[in-house]
Amino acid sequence: MPLDPDTLPDYERHLLTAMAYFLGRDPEAQARACLCMYLRQAEPRIMAQVRYYAHRIAADTGQPMEAYELLDAIARSPAEIADLLPDLGLVHDPDQPDVFS
């Protein structure tokens, strides 16, 4: 997935460009590095949520599901998981503009 720094909000694009400049990277590579760092730092929070929903799916279906099974299933087919969690809801309404879309 290409990350185009020019699609970032103005302030974040400037910060990313400065960070890339000081680290000697091109902005796209720095954007990937920043995303990876953020995801690794957020991993405990993300996986806690994945564990919770794996538990919910297991309770609803009567079939065991481990967190990493759910993580892999989300990566393969988010729509399939949406069917298993119909009441999940979304933080961002897909009909509304999102600054990061």
N, C-alpha and C positions, 0 to 999 in steps of 0.2 A: 504494500500500500504506500504510494508516494505521499510524502508530506510536503505540501507547498507552503513555505513560510509566509508567502505573500497573502495567503488567505487568513492569516491570524489577525486578531484585533490589533490596532495600531501600536498600543503600548507594549503588548506581548511580543509583537514582531520586532520592535526596537530592542527589547531586552534580549531576545533570542539572537539577533544579529550581533549585538555587543558581546554576548557570551561566545558565540561562534568565532568572532574576530579575535578575542583574547585567547581562545583555545586553539586557534589555527585550523578550524574546521569550516566547511561550507555550511550555510544555515540549514539545509535539508538534513545533513548528517547530524547536526547539533539538535535539530527537532526530534529526530529518532532517538538520540541519546537521552534527551530530556524526558520523552515519553517512557522509555525503558526505566529510567531512574524513578520516575513517579510511580509506575506500576509496581516496581519492586518495593518501594517504600509503602505503598498502599496494599500490598499483598495480604497482610494479616486481616485488614478490614474487609477486603474483597472476599477472601476465603472464608471468613466468618459468615458472611452473607450466603456464600455458596453452600457451606455446611448446613445452615439453617434451612435453605430451600431443598437441599437433598433430603433432609429429614422430613420435610413437609410432603415431598413427592412420595417418599417411602411410606409414610403414614397413609396418604391418600390412595396409593395403588396396592399396598400390601407387599410390594416388591422392594428388597433392600437396594439402596443407592448410596454410594460413597461420594464424598465431595469431589474427588478428582474424576469420577465417572460423570458427574453433572457438569463439571468444568469442560471436559472433553465434548460432551453432548451439546453444550451451548456453543462451543467453537464450530462444531460440525453443522448444527442445524438449530439456530435460535427459534425458528418457527415451531419446531417440534416441542421445544421446552415451553414455549408460550402456551401451547395447547395443554400441557401438564399443569401450568400455573395460571389458569384463566383469571383469577382474582388478584394477580400481582399488581397491576396498575403500572403506570409509567411516571417517572419524575418529570420528564420533558414531553409535553404534548406534541405528537408528530405534526399536527396541523398548525403549530405556532413556530415562528422563526427562532432559530437557536444561533447565537453568535458563533458557535463552533461548527455549524453545518456548512 
